[in-house]
């Protein structure tokens, strides 16, 4: 019996696709079976016969993309669906192939593993309702395991230029909101694509609209990722784009992950607009038009961000769970229940606006930031004014504890339950209180003579790990870490 369950990573498929130190578990056969299962799932979802389905296929710059794409196209051909080959593309653009009139696809398959190492690859699936959920992926996996082997056939597909249509879509948005045929004239913007699929943003969107993109870096697709990890959360990556901005005296810097569903920015002073700051920026861009709307974020956002969202912008902040699909689904749920929610965003840079189909689209967020920068420049101001009221913690750290137990999930739950009890029991000794409401892990506030801040301990979404996030406004993170380490002394965990 086949077991593809290890290929599920939340709402995505990810595995080892390149021979090397790790055994390959996502090769031609797995790709073909999963594709066939997606086709069957989509036929059931859309209530259409397979022969009437149109499915687009795209990929990022990974070295195994062509091998997997061939398997996907063969499988689509064998099943009888119409296949559109979009070539090098971004993940958000693949969803938009189900929206744009030029394509009107029933579904889309993006071949990517985001920022993971070069030997990894995977799939993200879309239907007209958006990205699939964990339950959908689980169902597709079970279907794939039960299918007969998909034979190799001559793939039948139509090559299409999706990225030109997608780029035009974003260019038109900038023209409408800034004005003029070349609305970015006089702006210098540097883009760091991390050798992923995001280089188009500089060459096909910014430059034609008049922006000076000299100083942009790592725009060429290269699946070896030779310069830095294509990840806006990566310290080296953020330092690279910050340096590029200050070195080139740019007005703005934009950085993308490999498949462009995440982005962060840097202002003219070199200040990084990432993590809490990218959440604040994304919210500030809709605050005027949507007063009091709710912003859903992941669980590790700072207390200072809450103050900025609620007291400076007049919005509401719902701190929810880690996982981009978790925050997106919560935002959709709120709207269905009559609570206006215009933005769901993770500190990782996944930002999904209601106005944009709740699609986590790094290029769309970048476009809104570019528009704001252009509007401010016309008024004689710079982007840094947007976040001038956002206070930052004195120090922020993340630590990861390995849980060396077969019953990881149950054991981690016990640790969290005991940590909650410990914090309540020692409230007078350590100045601790439990943050409520809280939707993930245990979040503890600390306020004593040595330190003021908070920590959040939770279970990893996928690994036998318990991350511990700490932020302080007085003192240092080590003080809180020492108290947590003292609590963890009797548990089977290692830092």
Helices and strands as residue ranges (DSSP letters): G 5-7, E 8-9, E 12-16, H 28-46, G 50-52, E 54-59, H 65-79, E 82-88, H 91-96, E 107-111, E 120-127, E 130-131, H 134-146, E 158-159, H 162-178, E 189-192, H 200-200, I 201-206, G 207-209, H 235-247, E 252-256, E 263-267, E 272-273, H 276-287, E 294-297, H 303-307, I 308-312, E 316-319, H 324-336, E 341-345, E 351-353, G 354-356, E 359-360, H 362-378, G 383-385, E 395-403, H 408-425, H 427-430, E 432-434, E 442-447, E 452-457, E 465-474, H 477-488, E 493-494
